[in-house]
Amino acid sequence: MSAQPTTGPSAPQTAPITRFVPVAPDADWETVRARMVDHLTATATPEWTDHNAADPGITLLEVLAYGLADLHYRTAERHLDDWPLEVRAWDADTERHWHTTLPAGRWDPETDPSDPALAPADLAPLSALADALANPATSASVLEPLVRASRSHADAVALLSAEPWASAFRPGDRPAVVALMRTRLVRQVAQEQAGVVASAVASAHADAVAAAPRRSDPDAPLDVEAIDVAAAAELAWSLPLWDKEIIALVRRERRRLSREALGGRLDAVRATTADTLAATRAALALAGLDADEVTYAVAAAPQAAGLLPEDLEDGQGRSLVWPPHPVQALTCEPVTADDYARRARTHADVVRAWTVTGRLPGVAWNGLPTDAIASVAVDEHAAALTLVVESRTELTTAARRTAFLRDVLTTAIGPEAGAPFPDWRDDVDDLEPRRVVCDEVGASLLERAPVLVQATLVTEVGANREVVIDDARARIAAFFERGRPETFAPVPAPVVDGPWPRHDQPTLGWVPGASVRFTEVVEAIVGNPLVRGVEDLAMKVDGDPDFRPASDGYLPIPRNAVPRLADARCIRVRFSLTSRCGDA
């Protein structure tokens, strides 16, 4: 007996299959994924034909797309309203928090973890602390009241230096244990006495503002540290905390006020220019922001006047604010081949610059001439990029060419070309430092490849042979110098562009490595009305063994070269005996 289909209002409803239409924030991920798949489809090796979701390569691609979309989402959600004061990432842990951070390292990297003399606390400090605080003899419930009752931090550390605590905690861990035992007390006071703290900070700030006109320099920034000290002194009589803890609560409150002050002036900060920078900084300082806070606050402007990338980074180049400011992109490696060429064109002696693949004759990424060592040998198929540059001046010696290319490479990617592994820098300007993180970029001087053109020109009886040949050679030479018509139009500005100043390529001129089509040479020659046709056309680059016939379609040109007409005269003339076009 076959089952009957269920009908009626209680029948389960099956949702129809519909096309997935992404909405925000998923739309961003889908857009990134679709663009990456389209790019992959167009550029991947022909052997990779499976671009479905089950392919492992597509899985990796989707992971990358998710990471980009997630970054977009987090950045967009933040709106930068409080940036960059909401997270004082530039401060040490002890400054950002009222307590220190427990040691997270497993052991001293200079020691051997297999050393039997090492104690468990040396190999796993956090686990050792947890075990000690769980031990009934040294438990947190016993220790916390004693630490709370200590009159100072030094007294609390002295307490832990005596038994039974001395055996339970290493000397280096005792300050962190003290901070941990004070956690609940400090948090309780911070919450219950928030109004008292705020009142003391506001009062100290008001006193400083009122006293400003009486100072020797009324326009000088307020002494924020002195304001904090005054507020802490007022609170020391009423809060059951140590001096360093009170100072931390004062700073916490003042920074909250700094954040509010920036929020109220955000429009003015974003509109800051070089002319109004001093006034903006003075207004922020008067509002109670300290020197660091003022520096990072003016970074909220899209084009932060007077701000260097290093102002927002630590000594190791790590960003102190998040998201990083656009000005910090100047300290990063350019990300496209066009970016490298754009940087190279900022050099005063560079006329044109291109980026091509492979390692070509010239200077390698480390400033050494190519072929100087095996690792920088000339190889057109190497996984490298080469800046092909045209110089404004004639470079007559190998030493001058090498020095010029090294200088151009320094302009394009930073001083790594002269010092590949620097660990510090004291020279900072708008071009450096930039840290090359993955691409191998070298530089090569634009060469002019002599092209021999062999042909027979069909012309009218009575025409001057030498004049016809000279005209044909002049037209070919002009074509090589001018370049193809498609290079005449200026390149439109991209929708998304980097922070570097635009240095567009001049529109005229041959593109390095672009092959010469035989049809283009014929078109240039027959521009002369006396030339009825071109026969037996063949070309070769000087030094090649054989001429290439017109049936090959094009003549290859070296990647770092543009064609020029060779001096050899390989063109001859044949007179047409009739006026019929078939004779040509």
C-alpha positions in Angstrom: 0.0 0.0 0.0 1.6 3.3 -1.1 1.7 6.3 1.2 -0.6 9.1 0.4 0.6 12.7 0.3 -0.2 14.6 3.3 -2.5 17.6 2.7 -4.3 20.1 4.8 -3.2 22.8 7.2 -1.0 20.4 9.3 1.1 19.3 6.3 4.8 20.2 6.5 5.7 23.1 4.2 8.9 22.7 2.2 10.7 26.0 1.5 11.5 26.4 -2.2 15.1 26.7 -3.3 16.0 30.3 -3.7 19.1 32.2 -4.8 21.2 33.5 -1.9 21.1 37.3 -1.9 23.6 38.6 0.7 22.9 41.6 2.8 25.2 43.6 5.0 27.5 42.7 6.6 27.6 39.4 4.6 27.4 41.3 1.4 30.9 42.6 1.9 32.2 39.0 2.3 30.3 37.9 -0.8 31.6 40.8 -2.8 35.2 40.1 -1.8 34.8 36.4 -2.5 33.2 36.9 -5.9 36.0 39.3 -7.0 38.7 37.0 -5.8 37.1 34.0 -7.7 36.8 36.1 -10.8 40.4 37.1 -10.6 41.4 33.5 -10.0 39.4 32.3 -12.9 41.2 34.8 -15.2 44.7 34.3 -14.0 45.1 30.8 -12.4 47.1 28.1 -14.1 45.0 26.3 -16.8 45.4 23.0 -14.9 43.2 24.4 -12.1 39.7 24.0 -13.5 37.7 23.3 -10.3 36.6 26.5 -8.8 33.7 25.1 -6.8 33.3 25.4 -3.0 34.7 21.9 -2.4 38.1 22.6 -3.9 40.7 23.1 -1.2 42.1 26.2 -3.0 38.7 27.8 -3.0 38.5 27.1 0.7 41.7 29.0 1.4 40.5 31.8 -0.8 37.3 32.1 1.2 39.3 32.2 4.4 41.2 35.2 3.1 38.0 36.8 1.9 36.5 36.3 5.3 39.5 38.0 6.9 39.2 41.0 4.7 35.4 41.3 5.2 35.8 41.0 8.9 38.4 43.8 8.9 36.0 45.9 6.9 33.2 45.2 9.3 35.2 46.0 12.4 36.5 49.2 11.0 33.1 50.3 9.8 31.5 49.5 13.1 33.9 51.7 15.0 33.2 54.9 13.2 36.3 56.4 14.8 34.2 58.7 17.0 36.5 58.2 20.0 39.6 57.2 18.1 42.3 57.0 19.1 41.7 57.7 22.8 39.4 54.8 23.5 42.3 52.4 23.7 45.6 53.7 25.0 47.6 51.0 23.2 50.7 53.2 23.3 50.9 52.9 27.1 52.6 50.1 29.1 50.3 47.7 30.9 51.0 49.4 34.2 49.9 52.7 32.8 46.8 51.4 31.0 45.5 49.5 34.0 45.7 50.0 37.7 47.3 46.6 38.1 50.2 44.8 36.5 49.8 41.8 34.2 50.6 38.3 35.4 53.6 36.7 33.8 52.5 34.7 30.7 55.9 33.2 29.6 56.4 29.5 30.2 60.1 29.9 31.1 63.2 32.0 30.6 64.2 31.5 26.9 67.8 31.4 28.0 67.3 28.2 30.1 67.0 24.6 29.0 63.4 23.4 29.8 64.8 19.8 30.2 67.1 21.0 33.0 66.0 18.9 36.1 67.1 21.7 38.4 64.2 23.9 37.2 61.2 24.2 39.5 57.6 23.9 38.2 57.2 27.6 38.8 60.0 28.3 36.4 58.4 26.2 33.6 54.8 27.2 34.1 54.5 30.4 36.2 50.7 30.8 35.8 50.0 27.2 36.7 52.3 27.5 39.7 50.5 30.6 40.9 47.1 29.0 40.5 48.3 25.9 42.4 49.7 28.0 45.2 46.5 30.1 45.5 44.5 26.9 45.6 46.6 25.4 48.4 44.8 25.8 51.8 47.9 27.0 53.5 48.5 29.8 50.9 45.0 30.2 49.5 43.6 33.4 48.1 41.0 33.5 50.9 43.8 33.7 53.5 46.1 36.0 51.6 43.7 38.6 50.2 42.6 40.1 53.6 46.3 40.3 54.6 47.3 42.1 51.4 44.3 44.4 51.7 45.4 45.4 55.2 48.9 46.2 54.2 49.7 49.9 54.5 51.7 50.0 51.2 52.8 48.0 48.2 56.2 47.5 49.8 54.6 46.1 52.9 52.6 43.7 50.8 55.6 42.4 48.9 57.5 42.0 52.2 54.6 39.9 53.5 55.0 37.6 50.5 58.7 37.4 51.1 58.1 35.6 54.4 56.9 32.0 54.9 54.7 30.3 53.9 54.4 32.7 51.0 58.1 32.9 50.1 58.2 29.2 49.1 55.0 29.5 47.1 55.8 32.5 44.9 58.9 33.4 43.0 60.4 36.9 43.8 59.6 38.1 40.3 55.9 37.0 40.6 55.2 38.6 44.0 54.3 42.1 42.7 51.7 40.5 40.3 50.3 38.4 43.1 49.9 41.6 45.2 48.1 43.3 42.4 45.8 40.3 41.9 44.9 40.3 45.6 44.0 44.0 45.4 41.8 43.6 42.3 38.4 43.3 44.0 39.1 46.2 46.4 40.2 48.6 43.7 37.3 47.7 41.4 34.8 48.2 44.2 36.2 51.6 45.1 36.3 52.6 41.4 32.6 51.8 41.0 31.3 53.0 44.4 33.3 56.2 44.5 33.2 57.1 40.8 31.5 60.4 41.6 34.1 61.3 44.2 36.9 60.6 41.8 35.3 62.6 39.0 34.7 65.6 41.3 38.3 65.7 42.4 39.6 65.5 38.8 37.2 68.2 37.6 38.2 70.4 40.5 41.9 70.0 39.9 41.5 70.7 36.2 39.3 73.8 36.8 42.0 75.2 39.2 44.7 74.6 36.6 42.6 76.4 33.9 41.9 79.3 36.2 45.6 79.7 37.0 46.6 79.6 33.3 46.4 83.4 32.7 48.8 84.0 35.6 51.5 81.8 34.2 54.6 83.2 32.5 53.4 81.5 29.3 49.6 81.5 29.3 49.5 79.6 26.0 51.6 76.7 27.2 49.8 73.4 27.6 48.4 72.5 31.0 50.6 70.4 33.2 48.5 67.3 33.1 50.7 65.3 35.5 50.5 68.1 38.1 46.7 68.0 37.7 46.7 64.3 38.4 48.9 64.7 41.4 46.6 67.4 42.8 43.5 65.3 42.4 45.2 62.3 43.9 46.3 64.3 46.9 42.7 65.4 47.5 41.5 61.8 47.3 44.2 60.3 49.5 42.2 61.4 52.6 39.0 59.7 51.6 39.8 56.5 49.6 41.2 53.3 51.3 43.7 52.7 48.5 47.5 53.1 48.1 48.8 56.2 46.4 49.7 54.4 43.1 46.1 53.0 42.9 44.6 56.4 43.5 46.8 57.9 40.8 45.6 55.1 38.4 41.9 55.9 39.2 42.6 59.6 38.6 44.2 58.9 35.3 41.3 56.6 34.3 38.8 59.4 35.1 40.8 62.1 33.4 41.2 60.0 30.2 37.5 59.5 30.2 37.2 63.3 30.3 39.8 63.5 27.5 37.7 61.2 25.4 34.6 63.4 26.0 36.6 66.5 25.1 37.8 65.0 21.9 34.2 63.9 21.0 32.9 67.4 21.5 35.6 68.8 19.2 35.7 66.0 16.7 34.3 68.1 13.8 36.9 70.8 14.4 39.7 68.2 14.7 38.7 66.6 11.4 38.7 69.9 9.7 42.2 70.8 10.9 44.7 72.1 8.4 48.3 73.1 8.6 47.1 76.7 9.3 44.8 75.7 12.2 46.9 72.9 13.6 48.5 75.0 16.4 45.1 76.3 17.5 43.6 72.8 17.5 46.4 71.4 19.6 46.1 74.3 22.0 42.4 73.8 22.4 42.8 70.1 23.1 45.6 70.7 25.6 43.5 73.3 27.4 40.7 70.7 27.6 43.0 68.5 29.6 44.6 66.1 27.1 48.2 65.3 27.7 50.9 65.7 25.0 50.5 62.1 23.7 46.7 62.4 23.7 46.9 65.6 21.7 49.2 64.1 19.1 47.0 61.1 18.6 43.8 63.2 18.7 44.8 65.3 15.8 45.3 62.0 13.9 41.5 61.8 13.7 41.7 64.2 10.8 41.7 62.4 7.4 44.8 64.4 6.5 46.5 64.9 9.8 48.6 68.0 9.4 52.1 67.9 10.8 51.8 64.2 11.7 54.5 61.7 10.8 53.8 57.9 10.7 56.4 57.4 13.4 54.3 59.5 15.8 51.8 56.7 15.8 54.2 53.8 16.1 56.6 52.4 18.7 60.3 51.9 18.3 59.8 48.6 16.5 57.4 50.1 14.0 54.2 48.6 15.6 51.1 50.7 15.4 50.0 52.4 18.6 46.5 53.0 17.4 43.9 50.9 15.7 42.8 51.1 13.0 46.1 52.5 11.7 45.9 56.0 10.3 46.2 56.4 6.5 49.4 58.3 7.0 51.0 55.1 8.4 50.5 53.4 5.0 53.6 55.4 4.0 55.7 53.1 6.2 54.4 50.0 4.5 55.5 48.3 1.4 53.6 49.3 -1.8 51.2 46.6 -2.7 51.0 46.6 -6.5 53.5 46.8 -9.3 52.1 50.2 -10.3 52.8 51.4 -6.8 56.5 50.5 -7.1 56.7 52.3 -10.4 54.9 55.3 -9.1 57.4 55.6 -6.2 60.3 55.3 -8.7 58.9 58.1 -10.8 59.3 60.5 -7.8 63.1 60.3 -8.4 64.2 63.6 -9.9 66.3 61.9 -12.7 63.6 59.4 -13.7 61.5 60.2 -16.8 59.5 57.0 -17.0 59.3 53.8 -14.9 57.5 50.5 -15.2 57.5 47.3 -13.1 58.0 44.0 -15.0 58.3 40.4 -13.7 61.6 38.6 -13.5 65.1 39.6 -12.4 66.7 41.6 -15.1 70.2 43.0 -15.6 70.8 46.0 -13.2 70.7 46.1 -9.4 69.0 43.5 -7.2 66.9 44.1 -4.1 69.9 44.3 -1.9 71.7 46.9 -3.9 74.2 44.5 -5.5 74.6 44.3 -9.2 72.8 41.3 -10.7 75.0 38.3 -11.2 77.3 39.5 -8.4 76.2 36.5 -6.4 74.3 33.3 -7.3 71.1 34.3 -5.4 70.7 37.5 -7.5 71.5 36.0 -10.9 69.7 37.4 -13.9 66.6 35.2 -14.5 63.6 36.4 -16.5 61.5 33.7 -14.8 62.5 34.4 -11.2 59.8 35.2 -8.7 60.9 38.8 -8.6 59.9 42.3 -9.9 62.2 44.7 -11.7 61.7 48.4 -12.0 62.6 49.4 -15.5 63.5 53.1 -15.4 64.4 55.7 -18.0 67.1 58.2 -17.0 67.1 61.9 -17.8 70.8 62.0 -18.1 73.2 59.8 -20.0 75.0 57.3 -17.8 78.3 56.5 -19.5 80.0 54.2 -17.0 78.9 51.0 -15.2 79.6 52.6 -11.8 77.3 55.6 -12.6 74.5 53.2 -13.8 74.8 51.1 -10.7 74.7 54.1 -8.4 71.7 55.6 -10.2 69.8 52.3 -10.1 70.6 51.9 -6.4 69.4 55.4 -5.7 66.1 54.8 -7.6 65.6 51.6 -5.7 66.1 53.4 -2.4 63.5 55.9 -3.5 61.0 53.2 -4.5 61.3 50.7 -1.6 63.4 52.4 1.1 67.0 52.2 2.3 67.0 48.4 2.3 68.8 48.7 -1.1 71.8 50.1 0.7 71.4 48.3 4.0 69.2 45.2 3.5 69.0 44.3 7.2 68.8 47.6 9.2 67.8 47.4 12.9 67.3 51.1 13.5 66.9 54.4 11.6 67.4 58.0 12.5 66.6 59.5 9.1 62.9 59.8 8.5 61.2 61.8 5.8 58.1 61.4 3.5 59.7 58.5 1.6 61.1 56.4 4.4 61.2 54.1 6.2 59.2 51.6 4.3 59.6 48.0 5.2 59.7 45.5 2.3 58.0 42.4 3.7 57.7 40.0 0.8 58.4 41.2 -2.8 61.8 41.0 -4.2 62.2 44.3 -6.2 65.2 45.2 -8.3 66.0 48.0 -10.8 67.1 47.9 -14.4 68.0 50.8 -16.8 65.8 51.1 -19.8 67.7 49.9 -22.8 67.1 50.7 -26.5 67.2 47.5 -28.6 68.4 48.2 -32.1 65.9 46.8 -34.6 67.0 46.0 -38.1 64.2 46.3 -40.7 64.6 44.6 -44.0 62.1 45.2 -46.7 61.5 46.1 -50.3 59.4 49.2 -51.0 57.2 49.4 -54.1 57.1 52.9 -55.5 56.4 54.7 -58.8 58.9 54.9 -61.6 61.0 58.0 -61.3 60.8 58.4 -57.5 64.0 59.2 -55.7 65.1 55.9 -54.1 67.1 57.5 -51.3 64.4 60.0 -50.4 61.8 57.1 -50.2 64.1 55.0 -48.1 65.0 57.9 -45.7 61.3 58.7 -45.3 60.4 55.1 -44.5 63.3 55.0 -41.9 62.2 58.3 -40.4 58.6 57.0 -40.1 59.6 53.8 -38.4 62.0 55.6 -36.0 59.2 58.0 -35.1 56.8 55.1 -34.5 59.3 53.4 -32.2 59.9 56.7 -30.3 56.2 57.7 -30.1 54.8 54.3 -29.1 51.4 52.8 -29.9 48.3 55.0 -30.2 46.8 53.3 -27.1 49.6 54.8 -25.0 48.7 58.3 -26.0 45.6 58.6 -23.8 46.1 59.4 -20.1 45.3 56.7 -17.7 42.2 57.4 -15.6 42.6 57.6 -11.8 41.7 54.4 -10.1 38.6 54.2 -7.9 40.8 53.0 -5.0 44.2 54.5 -4.7 47.1 54.4 -2.3 48.3 57.3 -0.1 51.3 58.1 -2.3 51.4 61.2 -4.4 50.4 60.6 -8.0 53.2 60.5 -10.5 51.6 59.3 -13.6 53.5 57.9 -16.5 54.0 60.2 -19.5 51.6 59.1 -22.2 54.1 59.0 -25.1 56.8 56.4 -25.6 57.2 52.7 -26.1 56.4 50.3 -23.3 59.4 48.1 -22.4 59.2 44.6 -23.6 56.2 45.3 -25.9 56.6 43.4 -29.1 56.6 45.1 -32.5 53.9 44.0 -34.8 54.8 43.7 -38.5 51.5 45.3 -39.5 52.3 48.4 -37.5 55.6 48.9 -39.3 53.8 48.5 -42.6 51.2 51.0 -41.6 53.9 53.5 -40.7 55.8 53.0 -44.0 52.8 53.4 -46.3 51.9 56.7 -44.7 54.0 58.0 -47.5 51.7 58.2 -50.6 54.7 57.3 -52.8 54.9 53.9 -51.3 52.4 51.5 -52.9 53.3 48.4 -50.9 55.9 46.6 -48.8 57.4 43.3 -49.8 59.6 40.7 -48.0 59.4 42.5 -44.7 61.6 41.0 -42.0 63.0 42.3 -38.7 65.4 41.3 -35.9 67.0 42.7 -32.8 70.6 43.4 -33.5 72.5 40.4 -32.2 69.8 37.9 -32.9 71.0 35.2 -35.4 68.2 35.4 -37.9 65.6 37.8 -39.3 61.9 37.1 -38.4 59.6 37.0 -41.4 56.3 38.9 -41.4 54.5 35.6 -41.1 55.6 35.5 -37.5 53.3 38.4 -36.8 55.6 40.2 -34.3 59.1 40.8 -33.1 59.9 40.1 -29.4 61.7 42.9 -27.5 63.7 42.3 -24.3 61.7 43.1 -21.1 63.9 46.0 -20.1 64.2 47.6 -23.6 62.3 49.6 -26.1 62.9 49.4 -29.9 65.0 51.9 -31.9 65.8 51.7 -35.5 69.3 50.3 -36.1 71.7 52.3 -38.3 72.0 49.5 -40.8 70.2 50.3 -44.1 68.5 47.1 -45.1 65.6 48.7 -47.1 65.6 48.8 -50.9 63.2 50.1 -53.5 61.5 48.4 -56.4 59.7 50.5 -59.1 56.2 49.5 -60.1 56.0 49.2 -63.8 52.2 49.7 -64.0 49.7 51.7 -62.0 47.7 48.7 -61.0 47.6 48.0 -57.3 48.2 44.3 -57.9 51.8 45.2 -58.8 52.4 46.2 -55.2 
